[in-house]
Amino acid sequence: ELHYPARLNCVAELLDQAVAAGRGERLAVRGDSISWTYAELQQQVNRIVNVLRGPMGLVPGNRVLLRGANHPMMAAAVLAVLKAGLIAVPTMPLLRARELGVIMDKAQVQAVLCAHALREEMEAAPNRPERTLWFNVAEAGALDALMAAQPDHAEACDTAADDICLISFTSGTTGVPKGTMHFHRDVLAICDCFPRHTLRSAADDLFIGTPPLAFTFGLGGLLLFPLRVGAAAVLLEKLTPESLLQAIEKYRATICFTAPTFYRQMAGLAGKYDLSSLKKTVSAGEALPVATREAWQQATGLRMIDGIGATEMLHIFIAAAGDEIRPGATGKPVPGYRACVLDSRGQPVGPGIVGRLAVKGPTGCRYMADPRQRDYVLNGWNLTGDAYEMDADGYFIYRSRTDDMIISAGYNIAGPEVEDALLRHPAVAECGVVGKPDEERGQVVEAHIVLKPGFEPSPELTSQLQDFVKEQIAPYKYPRAIRFLSSLPRTETGKLQRFKLRST
Ligand code: 3UK
């Protein structure tokens, strides 16, 4: 059980206390061109707080849209909004004007802080409030210029532990995006669960990775978690597998956060880099195929920490590290969380039976003005939309998204299991398996495959791959249809867009 005082500002805890405790001279955030110690970060945050309160005229509870690639300034902007008692509404860098307009309308934002590099799309977006400031630009009236005229001292707003500080929008593969609301204490709670108990990070760690700060996976892993323990983070925009490996080597990062496909690509290149600084690597965002786990371990000697998180839950709630790792399973509930598997009537099922994953813990889903709240939260249990099974030892094993289960001739087939089998084949770089409508069987298993360099599509390869799957898993699961593509459709967070594969 976590206990926090009734009055609580998460940034006062994460940043101001660290400085007060003497960590001021330690590195906090490092970017390509600038890096700040805890004291410097605090000063930047304070200047922004003063701009928000002064020239911008915002008052506690106002909502501020934030937009920018990972960068120390973006980190400072997020922290300043929370410190001022405002509500941060971070947006993914790749969102287009229309999507930004929907978010600004839904979240009723009163102000916008947007990086100059992402200005064009923002300027084209409907519903943008007049109170907009651009940053990372030398321009009169820009946030940077206003900051220079402000004092570098500011008191944190005296917020309640359960005041909302963050509205995070789900990546939502379909339908209107959902805003999830989180409290100041939720921000601390995620720091005091997964990183403390599973990751076991410490002050001498240097965090690095790809998820944008606008994605709670990145906000936690690349900003909140390091601050909570007095550690530092490298914040870089537009990372590729190569540039991430380079940056790990250059900065001697110790903890890496990214998605399974990134690790798979990095595994193939790892030999060219000195990765000896890396101690722990965390995979989340989608299921970690055993083949990817093995490739990563072979390339680096590191045992991947898999963890399932969700925007609704703010961060990771089932995971495993060290000797607790079991390839094929995500892990066990992170201390503080409970999990169970429910049948279609909402009753818990025993080990070995696939059902809907439900979780309960210090964080949970609060959709903003959305009737889907009723479907997600039942008696305090959060229903994630993932099909899982628990084994006899209490390990949770991912099967698929509940709405992605393939039903073929009466069999339930989980796409990721077929993908995992295919990924073991030397010709397969990436793949996505979906159900394709079929008159006779309802659906048939269809694999979309990206080949590794040096391999060409052919009928022989198709039947080789089909036989390869049949040797590893129950033969009825083999892909009756195989299509070769040059790339797979993915979201900005690294998730395969299965609905796009189904419609091609
Ligand atoms: C899927 C996984 C299997 C799963 C997230 C870490 O991904 C995050 O949040 P989203 O709201 O998506 C949530 C959904 O993604 N998923 C995530 N991790 C795993 N499936 N194994 C995994 N390890 O379907 C889940 O319901 O975008 C991840 C931390 C914070 C996050 N927001």
Residues whose N, C-alpha, C, O or C-beta is under 5 A from the ligand:
A	BS01	3UK	T170 S171 T216 F217 S283 A284 G285 E286 A287 L288 D306 G307 I308 G309 A310 T311 E312 L314 H315 I316 T384 D386 Y398
